[in-house]
Amino acid sequence: MTIIIEIIGWAAALLILVSYLLVSMGRLSGTSVTFQWMNVVGAAGFILNSGWHGALPSAVLNIAWAGIGIFTLVRLARGRART
């Protein structure tokens, strides 16, 4: 089980890093659905990994990170529904 948690943690780190790289290169917008989903899924992986290791500050930070991403996704969906 520990190896699976570690793989999830490293995949989460890679996903968030790639999302940041794509925004920095101008390939994605910070308000794009793709960017937000990459961050939500990455944060979920970090929550699992951090919680497993007892790193509560990191887990709480990533709960907030995922919450911001979910809030933004809901806001984007509502904006699309209006148009």
C-alpha positions in Angstrom: 0.0 0.0 0.0 2.8 2.4 0.8 4.2 2.1 -2.8 0.8 3.0 -4.2 0.5 6.1 -1.9 4.0 7.2 -3.0 3.1 6.7 -6.7 0.0 8.8 -6.2 2.0 11.5 -4.5 4.6 11.7 -7.2 1.9 11.7 -9.9 0.1 14.5 -8.1 3.4 16.5 -7.9 4.0 16.0 -11.6 0.4 16.9 -12.6 0.6 20.2 -10.6 4.0 21.0 -11.9 3.0 20.4 -15.5 -0.2 22.5 -15.1 2.0 25.4 -13.7 4.4 25.0 -16.6 1.6 25.1 -19.2 0.2 28.3 -17.7 3.6 29.8 -17.5 4.3 29.0 -21.1 0.9 30.5 -22.2 -0.4 27.1 -23.3 -3.2 27.2 -20.7 -5.1 29.9 -19.0 -5.3 30.1 -15.3 -9.1 30.0 -15.6 -9.2 27.1 -18.0 -11.2 24.0 -17.1 -8.1 21.9 -17.9 -5.9 23.8 -15.6 -8.4 23.7 -12.8 -9.0 20.0 -13.1 -5.3 19.3 -13.2 -4.9 21.2 -9.9 -7.9 19.6 -8.3 -6.8 16.0 -9.1 -3.2 16.9 -8.1 -4.3 18.3 -4.8 -6.4 15.2 -4.2 -3.3 13.1 -4.7 -1.4 15.3 -2.3 -4.2 15.1 0.3 -4.0 11.3 0.2 -0.2 11.2 0.3 0.1 13.9 3.0 -2.6 12.3 5.1 -1.0 8.9 4.9 2.3 10.4 6.1 0.7 12.5 8.8 1.8 15.8 7.2 -1.3 17.7 8.3 -0.1 21.2 7.2 0.4 19.9 3.6 -3.0 18.0 3.7 -4.9 21.1 4.9 -3.1 23.3 2.3 -4.1 20.9 -0.5 -7.7 20.7 0.8 -7.8 24.5 0.4 -6.1 24.2 -3.0 -8.7 21.6 -4.2 -11.5 23.8 -2.8 -10.4 26.8 -4.8 -10.2 24.7 -7.9 -13.7 23.2 -7.4 -15.1 26.7 -6.7 -13.5 27.9 -9.9 -14.9 25.0 -11.9 -18.4 25.6 -10.5 -18.1 29.3 -11.4 -16.9 28.5 -14.9 -19.8 26.0 -15.4 -22.3 28.5 -14.3 -20.9 31.1 -16.6 -21.2 28.7 -19.5 -24.7 27.9 -18.6 -25.7 31.5 -18.8 -24.3 32.0 -22.3 
